């Protein structure tokens, strides 16, 4: 790949900047419920069993997702376990679980820069697109979690880069099939939707040579063989029951039904963009207009990808915030390539409003939650938006506006991630890391624990190293004869008799079976 020294410097700088932002403070917050707790548990099972082909969770088959993301997490867990049991009880555990996926997601930033170099005439547009992607809050925050969507974006960008690059250098088409296989081994049938984006672009661009490229077909055959081998192994082990669950209700079933009640209006994902894509979203109207005028010279791919995928997920029955994730690379390409060429001075009112809002947010944090990283982030935002407002007030806003905005957003995100508040879902319930550690210390491995909570908590299952069975008070009283019980203080007070508490942590008490008392 022929890049100039300047381009190599930008590529290296963007890579380092992305890796730092995706890794800083990565272990300062416990794993959150559902995906994080579940995937981490599957990865731990894989390390313990050393069965890297069949996924399990507490010894039971896990059929929801393919294995690529789990393999990466298991590698991180296995490396940490080599430092002894103490390491697995430290904050390094969260870092080890999140880091492999976070680093792979961060590589999407330099890959987007390379894709931009193929699409845009000037290097500046490619840099801008990569910086927009680097500083989009949902992209960075979600990519730092034990989730699979950040990986999907990286593989998608790699696929698009190989597709565009193969027009001039056919051997690059080999990477297309490998990238598609990686998507299929990460999120299964999502490869069909993302493949449809590429197919639509090829047809609209009339890039017929793609279908005649032997390297492209070679990559598809190679990647398809790897995917088929894994699915074949699952069918051999579990039969049609696996296929029905994996491809049925858990994949295609989400297209027309709301899985586990996760539903929303057709404009659900537009609201997600409106909530989290600021301040870059203010440049989107101009970007859409300019890209539409230049669709023959590079604007077609981001326009088509953005519009097609946003429309597709909007009509799906199941609505979850991270389903919109593949839209963000196209959004970054649109804004970076077409939305920042001519910045109107009228935006000074918008950035003036952001300046006032940052001051108000900082004041609120000072009163309600005076964490130094959060206050630092509010201060950085205040200064950044004030300088942007000042720059836009000049007769001819120059590139210093974009430099100021980009550096300010990057530093603000860094400060934010130094606080555990970046995993804000933990506050929706209560932290369970200490409770789980207590159960691991006091309860024999494999022993069943009932707990007084209305539903399961996968994060507690992971930290306690066993599935906890939710139960009401009557059931808890019945099961106490033979099982350990985990209850909070109000439940203990309502029990109606004195209980011998084995240990306590974070407001929860562990009660031993009566047979042991």
N, C-alpha and C positions, 0 to 999 in steps of 0.2 A: 504494500500500500504506500503510494508516493505522497508523503506529507512533507511540507516544508518544516524548517526548524521552529518557526513561530507556531505552526499548527501542532507540532509535537509538544511544545511547551504548554499550549492551551489544553491539549488533551491530558497531559500529566497533571496540570494544575487543577482541572475540573475533577479528575479522578480522586486526587488527594482531598480536595474540598468536600466532595460527596462522601467519601469514606469516613472522614472526620465527623461530619454532621450526622451520618447515620449511626455512628458508633458511640458518640459522646453521651455519657449518662445512661447507657443502654441497660445497665443492671440496677438502676436506682429505684425501680418500681417493680412490685410483684407481678407475676403473670395474671392476666385478667381471665374472666370466665369465658367459657365456651371454646372458641377456636384455640386460644393460647394454651389453656389448661389441657385440652383434649390432645392437640398435636404433640405437646411436650410429653404427655403420658405415653402416646404411641411410640415416640422416639425412644423413650426410656425402656419400654418393653423390647424394642428392637435390639438395643444394646445388651440387655440382660439375656435374651434368648439367642442372640447372634443369628437370628433368622431374618435376613435382609430382603427376603422375597415376599413373605406373607405378613401383612400388618395385623397387629393385635393391640387391644387395650385391656389391661388387667387379665390377659390370657384369652380374651374373647376376640373373635375376628372383627377387624375394623375395615369396613368396605366403602366408607364414604368418599375417600380420595385416593388417587394413585400415589406412588411412593417417593417421587423425586424430592419434594420438600422435606419429607420425613427422613430420608437418607441424609440430607445435609444437616438437619437438626441432630440426628443420632451421632453424626461425626463430632459435632461440638460437644455433645453430652459425654461421648466416650473419651474425648481428650480431657475434659474436666475430671471425669471419674478416675483418670490415671493419677491425679494428685491426692487421692484418698477420700474417705467419707466426709471429712471436715469440709472439703471444697464443695461438696454437694449440698451442704447446709448453709452456705454463704451466698451473698448477693452475686457471686460469680456464676451461680447456677442460671439466673435469669440472663446474664450476658452470654453464657455458652449456648443457651437455647435460641436466643434471638440473633446472635452475631452472624451465623452462616447465611441466613436469609437476608439480613440487613445488608451485608456486603454485596451479595448478588444483586439486590435491588439498587444499591448505590451505583453499580456499574451501568445502569441505564442512563445516567447523566452523560458520561463520555460517549456512549453509543449514540445518544440523541445528537450530540455535537457532530459526530461523524455522518449521521443521516442528514443533518442540516447542511453539511458541506456538499452533499450530493444534490440536495434540492435547491439551495439558494445560490445566487450569484456571488454574494459577498460573505466573507468569513464572519462579519459582524452579526449577520442574521443567525448564523449557526451558533455563535457564542450566546446570543440573546435567548435563543430557544432553550439551550442547555441550562442557562441561569434561571430562566422562568421555571423549568422543571425542577431544578435544584431547590428552589425557594417556595414551592407550593406546599403549604402546610399539610394537606391530606396525603400528598405523595410521600413526604418524608416521615410523618408520624405513623401512617399505616404501614409503610415499608419497614419500620423499625420493630413492629410487632411480630409475634410468631404467627404470621398469616402468609398465604400463598400468592396474594394478588400482586405484590411488588415484584416477585419473580416472574410472574406472567408478563408484566410490562417490559421487563428487561428482555425476555425472549421475543416478545412482539417487536420491540425496536430492532433487535438483532435480525429478525426475519425481514423486516422492511428494508433495513440497510443492505442486506444481501440481495434482496429483490432489485432495488434500485441500482446497486453496484454492478449486478450481473449484466445490465444492459450494455456496458462497455467492456466488462471483464467477465466472460461467461463462467469461469470456475467458481466465482463467488456464489453462484446459484446452489452449490453443494450445501452451503450453510442454511438455506431455506428449509430443507427437509429436516435437518438437525434441530433447528429452532422449533419447527412445528411438533416434532417428537417430544421436545422438552416441555412444550405447552401441554401436550396430551398426557404426559407422565406427571404433570403437576395438577391439572384441573380437568382432565378427561375431555368431555364433549365441548368444553369452551373452545377447543381448537377449531371446531366447525364454524363458530361465529367469527373468530379472528381470521380464519382462512377465507371466509366469505368477503372480508374487507379487502384482502389481497386480490382475490379473484375479480371482485368488482372493479378495483383499480386497474388491473391488467386489461380488462375488457374496455373500460372507459378510455384508457390510454392507448388502446390498440397495440399493446406490447406483445405481439404474437410470437416473437422470438423466444419468449419464456417457455412456451410449450414445445419448442424444438431444441431446447438446451439439454444435452445429455447429462450435464452435471446436476441440473435441477431434478431430473428424474432419478438420478443416482442417489441424491440426498433424500428424496422422498422414500425410495425403496429401503435405504439404510435405516432411516428413522422409523419408518413403518414396521420394519422387522423387529426393532427393539421394543416398540410399543406392543406389537402383536405377541411377542414372546412373554412379556409380563402378564398381559391379559389372558394368554393361553395358560400360564401357570396358575392363575386364579381360577379359571374355569375347571382346570384339572383337579384342583384342591377342593373347590366349593360348588362346582356345577352351576346350574342355571339360577340357583338362589342368589349367588353373587351378582350375576349379570342383571337379574331383575331389580335387585336393590340398587346397584351402582348406576345403571343406566336408566332405570325406571323412575320411581318417585323421587330419588335423590338428585337426578340430573334433568331429564326431559320433563319430569313432572312439575318442575318449578316454572316452566314456561307458561302454563295456563292456570296454575293453582298457587295459592299463597302458602308456602311451606312454613309450618309451625306458626301460622298467624301473621307472618311478616308481609303485610300488604300495604298498599299506598296508592294515591292517585297517579294518573299518567304523567303528571308534572313533578313527581317525587324527586327525580334526579336533577331536574332543573333547580329545584330548591337546594339540593346538596351542593351544586356548583355555586349558587348564590350565597350559601352560608360560609363556604370554606375557601373559595378560589380568589379572594381579594388579597391585595389590591390589583393583581394582574387582570382580573376579569373586566375592569373598566376599559381596557384596551381591546376587548373582544369585538365590539361592533365595527370598529375601524378595520380590525384584522379580517373579519369576514368579508367586508366590502372589498378590501384590497386583494385578498386571495381570490375572490370571485373574478376580479378583473385580470388576474395573472394565473388563472388556473392551468393554462397550457404550459407555463414555465416553472411549475413546481407547486402551485397552490392546490392542485387537484387532490393529492394524497391527503394532506391534513383536512381539507374540506370534506372529502368523502369519508374518511375514517371517523371524524368527529360526528358528522351527521348520521351516518349509518349506525354506528354502535350506540349512540345516545338514543336513537329511535328504537333500536332493538331492545335494549334493557328497559326502556320506558313502557313497552307493551307487555313485558313479562309479568306473570302473576305474582311471583315472589319479589319483594323489594327489600334490599339490604344495601346499606351505604357503600360497601366496597365493590358492589357489582359494577359501578360506574368507573372503576379504576382504569381500564384501558382507554378511556376518553382522554385522560390527562396528557399522554405524550402528544396527541394530536392538538390538544388545546395549547400546549407549550410551543409546538411548531407554528401554529397560527399566530399566536401573539408575538413570539420572538421573530418570526419571519416577515409578518405583514402588519403587526399592530403598533410597532414602535418606531416606524420610519418618520412619521410626522406627528409630533405630540402637541395637541392644541393647548394654548395657554389657559383655556377655560377649566382645565382639570385642576388648576390651583385651588378652586373652591372645594373640590372633592378631597384633595390632600390637606387642605385647611381643616375640613371636618374631621379627617383622620387624626390630625394633630390634637384637636380638642378632645376627641374620643380617647386617644392614648393618655392624655392627662387625666381624664375622668376615670379610666380603667386603672391607672396607677394609684390614684387616690383611693379607689375602692379596695384594691389589693392591700394598700397600706393599712386600711381599717379592718379588713376581714381576714386576710391571709398573708401576713407580711413575710413571705419567703424572699430571701435575697435574690435568687435567680429570676423569680417572677417580677419583682420590682425592677431588677436590672433590664429585663426584657421590655417592660413598659417604658423605662427611661430611654432605651435605644429606639423604640418605636416613636416616641415623642420627638426626639432629636431628628430622626430620619425623616419623618413626615414634615416637620417644620422646615428642614433644609430643602426638601422637594418642593414645598409650597413657595419658598423663596426663589428657587430656581425657575419655577414656572411663571413667576411674576415678572420675569425679565422679558424684554421684547422678543428675543429669540432663544428659547430653551435649548440648551446644548446637551451633549452626551453626558455631562457631569450629573445631570438629573438621573439618568439610568444607572450610572455608577454608584451614586449615593443610595438610590433605592435598593439596588441589588446587595450592596455591602450591608446596609442597615437591616434588610430582611434576613440575611444570612446570620448576622450577629444576634439578632433578636431570636431567631429559632434556636441558635446554640444556647443562649441563656435559658430559654424555655425548657429545653431538654435536660438541662442541669437540675431541674426540679422534677420530683416524682409526679407532679401534676399532669405531665404529658400523657399518662395513662389514666385519664379521668374516669374511665368506667369502673375502676376499683372503688371509687367513692360512692357508686350507685348501690353497693351492698355494704361490705365491710372487708378489710384485709384479712386474709386467712393464712398467711405464711406462718405466723407464730402458732396458730391453732394446729395447723398441719404438722409442724415440727414437734409439738407437744404429743400429738397422737403417735407419731413415729417412735418417740422415746418410750412411751408408756404402754403401748398396745403391741402384742406379738404380731409379727408379719402374717398377713392373711386373715387375721381376725376381723369379723364384721363389726362395723360401728353404725348404730342408728343415731340420727341427730334431729333435733327439733327445729326443722326449717321447712318451709312449704315446697321447696324444689331443690334439685341437685345443684352443686357448684363444682364444675370440672376443675377449677383451680384448687379447691380444697381436696378433691380426689387426688390431684397430682402431688400437692405438698404433704398430704397425709399418707400417700402411697397405698391407697385402697379406695374403692367406691363407697361413699357414705350414703346411707339409705334415709331419705327424708321420711318423717313420720309425725303424726299428731301425738298429743299427750297420752291418749288412751293406748295407742300402739307402743309408745315408748315404755309405759308402765308394764305392758305385757311382755315386751322383749327384754326388760332389764334382768330377768332371771338368768338369761344365758348369753347376753351380749353386752358389749360396752355401749354406753349412752353418752352423747354429747349434747349438752343443753345450755341455754343462756340463763342469766340470773332470773328473769321473770318466770321462766318455765320451772326453775328449781323452786321458786317461792310458791308456785301453784301446784307443786307435786303432791302435797298433802301429807308428807311424812319426811323424816330426816333422811338425808342421803350422805353416804361417805364419799367425799370428793377425792379422787386420785390426784388430779392436777388441774390447774386453771391457766387460761391464757386469753387475753383480749376479751374478757367478759364471758367466756365460755368455760364450762366445767365438764370434766371427764369423770363419768361414773362407771365403776367396775361392775361386772356381772355379779349377782347375788351369790352365785355358786362359788365365787372366789373370795367373798367377804367373810 
